[in-house]
Amino acid sequence: MGPVMLDVQSTSLSQEDKEIIQHPLVGGLILFTRNYQSPEQIADLNQQIRVAAKKPMLIAVDHEGGRVQRFRDGFSLIPAMGKLWKMSDANLDLAKELAKQSAILMALEVQAVGIDISFAPVLDINNISDVIGDRSFHQQPQYVTELAEAFINGLHQVGMKATGKHFPGHGSVKADSHVDLPIDTRSKAEIFQQDLVPFQQLIAKQKVDALMPAHVIFPDVDSQAVGFSRYWLQDILREKLGFNGVIFSDDLSMQGAASAGGYVERAEAAQDAGCDMLLLCNNRDGCVDVLDNANISNLSISSERLKTLLKKDNNHWSSLKSNTSWQHASQYLKTYK
């Protein structure tokens, strides 16, 4: 599987889309709201993608719940993870069950239209970041860990792999990496004792299958943004924390990635730092530039890691509502809304 994950423009494939999907460096595709009209249409689009690719293709979406849910009309509305604590009246066991059932409901619906993974859960701490906010489970690291573990257990129960983000934590810096380059000036000790805790604990429990680093610079740790830092990704994540799963770059078109240079330089720097798959979204010219000119490779170790994220089931949307796990999760969440 190639190391580039890109996007397509509309609700069906153009000829250019079909050609670019077949490029040997392309191994994944991410979907957005603009690609969606109905469950049946998105299922058909995903089938078109797999037929056009003529090779294994990892299809992903950001479908966390709350304000980050790409498909709505026809899909169950998943609550923001930060709302679960209030929904449960601060009852940890109940909040964990809500997290688990949210994950089951989301994963079953996303898989039923032909998608492999949703980029979830968010492991950031809800501190001062507006872009994170209620996407985070809680303000306390230990509660983030426990609720995220329950969510991951729900994903795994129905066959979806978990992607934790945004390593080592985006919640304690104000700037939004979509439009800015956040710089978190706290000490290394504070970062490791606070934001890193959920990542560290869930990696130790072998719960996290993939991770996405933050486009954030932590000057007391390294001068480079995390997704371009061999120190963060190799020395800390791989060696110190013992993480053996997939590392996705966050979207290389975001302003927070501009510190590495143009699109070609960003892609090269991200793979050199240790990212297995490079996300290039919402900029077709930049993506083509990378495919034509970047010195990046199909690495066998990355390809083998990526293949583990492909869904194994053949569930279809037409039979989803007869699935007992879907029925239970749907009813359970309605009870607490």
C-alpha positions in Angstrom: 0.0 0.0 0.0 1.4 3.4 -1.0 2.1 6.1 1.6 -0.2 8.9 0.3 -3.8 9.4 1.4 -5.7 11.9 -0.7 -9.3 13.0 -1.3 -11.7 13.3 -4.2 -13.7 16.3 -5.3 -17.4 15.2 -5.4 -20.0 12.5 -4.8 -18.7 10.4 -7.7 -15.3 9.9 -9.3 -14.0 12.0 -12.1 -11.6 10.6 -14.7 -8.8 12.5 -13.0 -9.8 11.0 -9.6 -9.6 7.5 -11.1 -6.2 8.1 -12.6 -4.7 9.6 -9.4 -6.1 6.8 -7.3 -4.2 4.3 -9.4 -0.9 6.0 -8.8 1.5 3.6 -7.1 2.2 6.0 -4.2 -1.5 6.3 -3.4 -2.7 3.8 -0.7 -5.5 5.6 1.0 -8.5 8.0 0.6 -10.2 10.3 3.1 -13.8 11.3 2.7 -15.4 14.7 3.6 -19.0 16.1 3.8 -18.8 17.3 0.2 -18.6 13.6 -0.9 -21.8 12.7 0.9 -25.4 12.7 -0.2 -26.9 9.5 1.3 -25.7 6.2 2.8 -26.5 4.4 -0.5 -24.5 7.0 -2.5 -21.4 7.0 -0.3 -21.4 3.2 -0.4 -21.5 3.3 -4.2 -18.7 5.9 -4.2 -16.5 3.6 -2.0 -17.2 0.7 -4.3 -16.1 3.0 -7.3 -12.9 3.8 -5.4 -12.0 0.2 -4.8 -12.7 -0.8 -8.4 -10.8 2.1 -9.8 -7.8 1.5 -7.5 -7.2 -2.1 -8.6 -5.3 -2.6 -5.3 -5.9 -2.5 -1.6 -7.1 1.0 -0.6 -7.6 2.3 3.0 -10.7 4.5 3.1 -11.0 6.8 6.1 -13.2 9.5 7.5 -13.3 11.9 10.4 -16.5 10.7 12.1 -15.8 11.4 15.8 -19.3 12.7 16.8 -20.4 16.1 17.8 -19.2 18.8 15.4 -16.8 16.5 13.7 -19.2 14.0 11.9 -18.9 14.1 8.1 -22.1 12.2 7.4 -25.4 13.2 9.1 -28.6 12.8 7.1 -29.4 9.1 7.3 -26.7 8.4 9.9 -27.1 8.3 13.7 -26.0 11.5 15.3 -23.1 10.6 17.6 -22.6 12.9 20.7 -19.4 14.8 21.1 -17.2 12.8 23.4 -16.9 15.7 25.8 -20.7 15.6 26.4 -20.6 12.0 27.7 -19.5 13.0 31.2 -22.4 15.4 31.6 -24.8 12.9 30.0 -23.7 10.4 32.7 -24.0 12.9 35.6 -20.3 12.3 36.2 -20.8 8.6 36.7 -17.6 7.0 35.3 -19.0 3.6 34.7 -22.0 5.0 32.8 -19.8 7.4 30.9 -17.6 4.5 29.8 -20.6 2.6 28.6 -21.8 5.6 26.7 -18.4 5.9 25.1 -18.4 2.2 24.2 -21.9 2.3 22.6 -21.1 5.5 20.7 -18.1 3.7 19.2 -20.1 0.6 18.3 -22.8 2.7 16.6 -20.4 4.9 14.7 -18.2 2.0 13.6 -21.0 -0.2 12.4 -22.5 2.6 10.3 -19.3 3.8 8.8 -18.2 0.2 8.0 -21.6 -0.6 6.5 -21.0 2.0 3.7 -17.5 0.5 2.8 -15.2 2.6 5.0 -12.4 1.0 6.9 -11.7 3.5 9.8 -12.8 6.7 11.4 -9.9 8.8 12.7 -10.9 8.4 16.4 -10.7 8.7 19.3 -9.3 12.1 20.3 -6.9 11.6 23.2 -6.2 15.3 23.7 -7.1 16.9 27.0 -9.8 19.5 27.0 -7.8 22.5 28.2 -7.5 25.8 26.4 -7.8 24.7 22.7 -11.0 25.8 21.0 -10.4 23.5 18.0 -10.3 20.5 20.5 -12.8 21.6 23.1 -15.6 19.0 23.5 -13.9 16.7 21.0 -11.9 15.6 24.1 -13.4 13.2 26.6 -12.4 15.2 29.7 -10.1 17.7 31.3 -8.3 15.1 33.5 -5.8 12.8 31.8 -6.9 9.7 33.7 -10.5 10.1 32.7 -9.5 10.7 29.1 -7.6 7.4 29.3 -10.5 5.4 30.8 -13.2 6.8 28.5 -11.0 6.5 25.4 -10.3 2.9 26.4 -14.0 2.1 26.6 -14.5 3.8 23.2 -11.7 1.7 21.7 -13.1 -1.5 23.2 -16.3 -0.6 21.3 -14.5 -0.1 18.0 -12.6 -3.4 18.5 -15.8 -5.3 19.4 -17.2 -4.6 15.9 -13.9 -4.9 14.0 -12.7 -1.3 13.5 -9.2 -0.3 14.4 -8.5 2.8 16.6 -6.6 5.9 15.7 -5.6 8.1 18.6 -5.0 11.8 17.9 -3.3 14.3 18.2 0.0 12.9 19.7 1.3 14.1 22.2 -1.6 16.4 22.8 -3.1 19.5 21.1 -5.4 20.5 23.9 -3.1 22.8 25.9 -2.2 25.3 23.2 -4.6 28.0 22.0 -3.7 28.3 18.3 -5.6 26.1 15.7 -3.1 24.2 13.5 -5.6 24.3 10.6 -4.8 28.0 10.2 -1.7 28.6 12.4 1.4 26.9 13.7 0.7 26.3 17.4 3.8 26.6 19.7 3.4 25.1 23.2 6.0 26.6 25.5 5.4 24.4 28.5 8.2 22.4 30.0 8.9 18.8 28.8 8.1 17.6 32.3 4.7 19.2 32.3 3.8 17.8 28.8 4.9 14.3 29.7 3.1 14.4 33.1 -0.1 15.8 31.6 -0.9 15.6 27.9 1.2 12.5 27.1 -0.5 10.3 29.8 -3.5 9.0 27.8 -1.3 8.1 24.8 1.3 6.4 27.1 -1.2 4.4 29.0 -3.2 3.2 26.0 -0.1 2.3 24.1 1.1 0.3 27.1 -2.2 -1.6 27.1 -1.8 -2.2 23.4 -5.2 -0.6 22.7 -4.1 1.9 20.0 -3.7 0.6 16.5 -2.7 3.9 14.8 -1.8 7.4 15.9 -1.8 10.9 14.3 0.7 13.5 15.5 -0.2 17.1 16.1 1.1 20.0 14.0 2.4 21.6 17.1 5.9 22.6 18.1 7.0 22.0 21.7 10.3 24.0 21.9 11.4 22.4 25.2 11.3 19.0 23.5 12.3 19.6 19.9 12.4 22.5 17.4 10.3 20.7 14.8 6.6 20.2 14.7 5.8 16.7 16.0 4.8 15.2 12.7 8.1 16.2 11.2 10.2 15.2 14.2 12.3 12.1 14.3 12.8 12.7 18.0 9.1 12.6 18.7 8.2 9.8 16.4 11.2 7.6 16.6 12.9 8.3 20.0 9.7 8.9 22.0 6.8 7.2 20.3 8.6 4.1 18.8 11.4 3.6 21.3 10.4 4.9 24.6 6.6 4.2 24.4 7.0 1.0 22.3 4.4 1.9 19.7 4.4 -0.5 16.8 1.2 0.6 15.0 0.5 3.0 12.1 1.6 6.6 12.2 -0.5 8.9 10.1 0.6 12.5 9.4 -2.1 15.0 10.1 -3.3 16.8 6.9 -0.1 18.3 5.3 -2.2 21.1 3.7 -2.9 22.6 7.1 -1.1 25.8 8.0 0.6 24.1 10.9 2.5 21.9 8.4 3.9 24.9 6.6 6.9 25.0 8.9 8.4 22.1 6.8 8.2 24.1 3.5 6.1 23.4 0.4 4.0 20.2 -0.2 7.0 18.2 -1.5 9.1 19.1 1.4 6.3 18.4 3.9 5.7 14.9 2.5 9.4 14.1 2.4 9.9 15.4 6.0 6.9 13.5 7.3 8.0 10.2 5.9 11.6 10.7 6.9 10.4 11.4 10.5 8.5 8.1 10.6 5.0 8.7 9.2 3.6 5.6 7.5 0.9 7.4 5.6 0.8 11.1 4.5 -2.5 12.9 4.4 -2.8 15.4 1.5 -6.3 16.9 1.5 -8.2 19.8 -0.2 -5.4 20.7 -2.5 -5.2 18.6 -5.7 -2.3 20.6 -7.2 -0.2 20.1 -4.0 -1.1 16.4 -4.1 -0.1 16.0 -7.8 3.2 17.9 -7.0 4.0 15.4 -4.3 3.2 12.4 -6.5 5.3 13.7 -9.3 8.2 15.2 -7.5 8.6 14.0 -3.8 11.4 11.7 -2.9 9.1 9.3 -1.0 8.9 5.5 -1.2 6.6 2.5 -0.8 8.1 1.1 2.4 7.3 -2.5 3.0 7.1 -2.1 6.8 4.6 0.8 6.4 2.6 -1.2 3.9 2.3 -4.1 6.3 1.2 -1.9 9.1 -1.4 -0.2 6.9 -3.0 -3.5 5.8 -3.9 -4.3 9.4 -6.4 -1.4 9.4 -8.5 -2.7 6.5 -11.9 -3.8 7.6 -12.6 -7.6 7.5 -16.4 -7.7 7.5 -18.8 -7.4 4.6 -21.7 -5.7 6.4 -24.0 -3.7 4.2 -26.2 -0.7 5.0 -29.3 -2.5 3.8 -29.0 -5.1 6.7 -27.6 -2.7 9.3 -30.8 -2.2 11.3 -31.2 -5.9 11.8 -27.8 -6.1 13.5 -28.4 -6.6 17.3 -25.3 -4.6 18.3 -26.5 -1.7 16.2 -30.0 -1.9 17.7 -28.7 -2.0 21.3 -26.2 0.9 20.8 -28.8 3.0 19.0 -31.4 2.5 21.7 -28.9 2.9 24.5 -27.8 6.4 23.3 -31.3 7.5 22.7 -32.1 6.7 26.4 -29.5 9.2 27.6 -30.0 12.1 25.1 
